Amino acid sequence: MQLYTYFRSSAAYRVRIALNLKGLEYESLPRHLTRDGGEHRHADYLAMNPQGLIPLFVDGEVQIAQSLAIIEYLEETHPEPPLLPRAAAARARVRSLALVIACEIHPLNNLRVLNYLRTPLGHDSTAVSEWYRHWVACGLGALEAEAARAPGDQRHLVGSAVTLADICLVPQMYNARRFACDLTPYPRLSEINAHLEELPAFARAAPEAQPDAV
């Protein structure tokens, strides 16, 4: 197994967590997102992943882009420990919470979006940071309310075991801290995140623990 990754990519961070939880060994193949015009835009990488995005997962002849698709593949091919509950309603809830992050927060704050705001649209760093914090607040506010409405055990978003929703939460909270977002309005999310970050699978996946961390 190989993972084309970047230490601060939240999407790659999700996949690293899932691989660690499943106890799967993999080769880390970093692609720097800003060096040399972005190594994910080089022709050799685009030949494998025309989207030109990180991560890309390779398992023999199988190549999969998009972090949630990769994690679902891992769930189906290596079902233990499960990252989705057995009951259909609980599975749907986990996916719903994961998608709040993966579809509602992350795309608006992706590096390529922030770069487009700067150039060619001409927004300064203050405006770009305000954009970032606005969409984080919208998403995390909804997620905090969802977590309070149908709480887990105060250590997980759903139930009493790590799920796909938790895997998405931790990288997003990491990025929010990196961009100096105020997290005090989200005490439940902060409590859950603090617990998860201490788990070995999450700690080994953290950006600072990666071989390409700079």
C-alpha positions in Angstrom: 0.0 0.0 0.0 1.2 3.5 -0.8 -0.2 6.9 0.1 0.6 10.1 -1.8 0.4 12.6 1.0 1.3 16.0 2.3 1.8 16.5 6.0 -0.6 19.4 6.4 -3.3 18.1 4.0 -6.4 17.5 6.1 -7.7 15.0 3.6 -4.5 13.0 3.7 -4.5 13.3 7.5 -7.9 11.5 7.5 -6.6 8.6 5.5 -3.5 8.3 7.7 -5.8 8.0 10.7 -7.9 5.3 9.1 -4.8 3.3 8.0 -3.5 3.5 11.5 -6.8 2.4 13.1 -6.9 -0.6 10.7 -3.3 -1.5 11.6 -2.2 -1.3 8.0 1.3 -0.7 6.9 1.8 1.7 4.0 4.6 3.6 2.2 4.3 7.4 2.6 5.0 9.2 -0.7 5.0 13.0 0.1 4.0 15.5 -2.6 4.7 19.1 -1.4 1.7 21.4 -2.2 3.7 24.6 -2.6 7.3 23.7 -3.5 8.3 23.8 -7.2 4.9 25.0 -8.3 3.2 22.3 -6.3 4.5 18.7 -6.7 0.9 17.5 -7.1 0.7 19.4 -10.4 3.7 17.6 -12.0 3.0 15.5 -15.0 3.9 12.2 -13.4 1.4 12.7 -10.6 -1.3 14.0 -12.9 -0.9 10.9 -15.0 -2.0 8.9 -12.0 -4.5 11.3 -10.6 -5.9 13.7 -13.2 -7.6 15.7 -10.4 -4.2 16.7 -9.2 -5.2 16.5 -5.6 -3.8 14.9 -2.4 -4.2 12.2 -1.3 -3.9 9.3 -3.7 -4.0 5.8 -2.4 -2.5 2.8 -4.2 -3.2 -0.8 -3.3 -1.5 -3.0 -5.9 -3.4 -2.3 -9.2 -6.0 -0.2 -7.4 -5.7 3.6 -7.3 -8.2 5.7 -5.5 -8.4 9.5 -5.0 -10.7 11.4 -2.6 -10.2 10.7 1.1 -13.7 9.4 2.0 -13.7 7.0 -1.0 -10.3 5.7 0.2 -11.6 5.2 3.8 -14.7 3.5 2.5 -12.5 1.2 0.5 -10.4 0.4 3.5 -13.6 -0.3 5.5 -14.8 -2.7 2.9 -11.5 -4.5 2.4 -10.4 -4.5 6.0 -13.6 -4.3 8.1 -11.9 -4.6 11.5 -12.1 -2.4 13.5 -15.3 -1.0 11.9 -15.4 2.7 11.2 -19.1 2.7 10.5 -21.8 1.4 12.9 -23.8 -1.7 11.9 -27.3 -0.1 12.1 -28.3 1.8 9.0 -29.5 4.9 10.8 -26.3 5.2 12.8 -24.2 4.7 9.7 -26.2 7.4 7.9 -25.6 9.7 10.9 -21.9 9.1 10.9 -21.7 9.8 7.2 -23.8 13.0 7.6 -21.5 14.4 10.2 -18.4 13.5 8.2 -19.9 15.2 5.2 -20.5 18.4 7.1 -16.7 18.7 7.2 -15.7 17.0 4.0 -18.3 18.8 1.8 -19.3 21.9 3.6 -16.2 23.2 5.4 -13.1 21.8 3.8 -13.8 22.6 0.1 -14.3 26.3 0.9 -11.0 26.4 2.8 -8.9 24.2 0.6 -5.5 25.7 -0.3 -6.4 26.1 -4.0 -9.5 28.2 -3.0 -7.5 30.4 -0.6 -4.8 30.9 -3.3 -7.5 31.9 -5.8 -8.9 34.4 -3.4 -5.4 35.9 -3.2 -4.6 35.6 -6.9 -6.2 36.5 -9.3 -9.0 38.0 -7.1 -6.6 40.2 -5.2 -7.8 39.7 -1.6 -5.2 40.5 1.1 -4.3 38.1 3.9 -6.7 39.6 6.3 -9.7 39.1 4.0 -8.6 35.5 3.2 -8.3 34.7 6.9 -11.7 36.2 7.5 -13.1 34.0 4.7 -11.5 30.9 6.3 -12.8 31.7 9.8 -16.3 32.5 8.6 -16.8 29.1 6.9 -15.2 27.2 9.8 -17.6 28.9 12.2 -20.6 28.1 10.1 -19.6 24.4 9.8 -18.4 23.8 13.3 -21.4 25.7 14.8 -23.7 23.2 13.0 -21.6 20.3 14.0 -21.6 21.4 17.6 -25.4 21.6 17.6 -25.6 18.1 16.0 -23.3 16.7 18.6 -25.4 18.2 21.4 -28.6 17.0 19.8 -27.7 13.4 19.7 -24.6 13.1 21.8 -22.2 10.2 21.9 -20.2 9.4 25.0 -18.5 12.8 25.1 -15.4 11.2 23.6 -16.8 10.4 20.2 -19.2 12.2 17.8 -21.4 9.1 17.5 -21.7 6.3 20.0 -18.7 5.0 22.0 -16.2 4.0 19.3 -14.2 5.9 16.7 -16.1 6.4 13.5 -15.6 8.1 10.1 -17.0 11.3 11.7 -14.3 11.4 14.3 -11.6 10.8 11.6 -12.9 13.9 9.8 -13.2 16.0 12.9 -9.6 15.9 14.2 -7.9 17.2 11.0 -10.5 20.0 10.7 -10.0 21.1 14.4 -6.2 21.0 13.8 -6.6 23.3 10.8 -8.9 25.6 12.7 -6.3 26.1 15.4 -3.6 26.7 12.8 -5.7 29.5 11.4 -6.4 31.0 14.8 -10.1 30.2 14.8 -11.9 30.8 18.1 -12.9 27.3 19.2 -14.5 28.4 22.5 -18.1 28.2 21.0 -17.6 24.5 20.5 -16.9 22.9 23.9 -18.3 19.5 23.0 -16.3 19.3 19.8 -13.2 20.4 21.7 -13.7 17.8 24.4 -14.1 15.1 21.8 -11.1 16.3 19.8 -8.9 16.4 22.9 -9.7 12.7 23.6 -9.2 11.6 20.0 -5.9 13.3 19.6 -4.4 11.3 22.5 -5.2 8.0 20.8 -2.1 6.4 19.2 -3.6 6.0 15.8 -4.5 9.7 15.7 -1.2 10.9 17.3 0.9 8.9 14.7 -1.2 10.5 11.9 -0.6 14.1 13.1 1.1 16.5 10.7 4.1 17.0 13.0 4.7 13.2 13.1 5.1 12.9 9.3 8.4 12.4 7.5 7.8 15.4 5.3 6.9 17.8 8.2 8.8 21.1 7.8 
